[in-house]
Amino acid sequence: MPNIADLMIDIDGKKLSKDEYQAHANNASNSIDYVVCGMKSLANLMFWAAANENYADEKSDMQNIGLLISANMSFLEKILEIESCANFNLDKAK
């Protein structure tokens, strides 16, 4: 699992080796996959929890999950930017 702190750097304009750019691109791509898979799982769990007649707290849980998804969108946008930058620099290095 990639270390998120390693991704939260601005690699644009820095001179990194081809292997370093590749590592940043791979880590960013993996991070996106992990977040998307986790969010899909959350959605599935909430769907089935809300369908359970013994589950009464669905409204506040749905609101909290909405906030989580909103926060994750900013995170994903930054990760996509890092991945794009790393891939751009990899293409230039070829």
N, C-alpha and C positions, 0 to 999 in steps of 0.2 A: 504494500500500500504506500503510495507516495506521501511524503511529508508536505503538508499544505504550506508550511512556512517556506519551504524551498521554492514553491511556485510563486509566492507573493513578492517577487522582486521584479524590477523593470529590466528586462533583458534587451530591450530595444536600444540600440546605440552602443551596447557593450560588445567588445570583441571576445567571443567565446569560441572554443574549438568546435568542430563539427560534432564530435561526440557529446559535448555539453548541450548544444542546441538540440540534438536528437533526444537526449535525456529529458530536457524541458518539454519538448513536444510530446513525448511518450507519457510523462507524468501528468501533463495537463489533460491529455486524452483519457487516461485512466481515471483521473479525478472526476471528469465529466460523467463517465460511465457509472462510477460509484454513486454519485449524487442522483443521477437519473434512475438507476435501479432502486435505490433507497426510497425515492419519492414515489415510484410506482408501487413499491411494497406498502408504503404508508397509505396510499390511496386505496389499495385493495383491502387492507386491514380496516380502514375507516368505513368502507362500503359495507363490509360484513358486520362490523360492530353496530353501525346505524340500523342495519336490518334486523338486529337482535332485539326482540321486544323487552328484554331485561336491561338493555343499555339505555340510560336516561340522559347522559351528559354529552350527547352528540353535538349540540350547538356550540358550546364553548370549545370543544375539541376541534371542530371544523374551523372555528375562528383562529385558533392557535396554529393549526396546520396551514391555513391561508397566510398567516404571518411568516411561517417558516418557508413556505414556497416563495413568497415575495423576497425574503432575505436571500434565499438561495439563487434567485434569478440574477441578482447583482454579482454574487460569487461566480456563477456560471459565465456571465458576460466577461468578467476579468480573466477567468481561466481560458475562455475561447480566444481572447486577445493575446494571451501568453502563447497559446498553441499556434495561433496564426503567425505571430512574430517569429517564433522559433522555426516554424516551417519555411517562412519567407527567407530567413537567414540561412537555413539549410540549402534552399534552392540556389541562393547566391553563392554558396561555398562550393557548389558542384562545378 
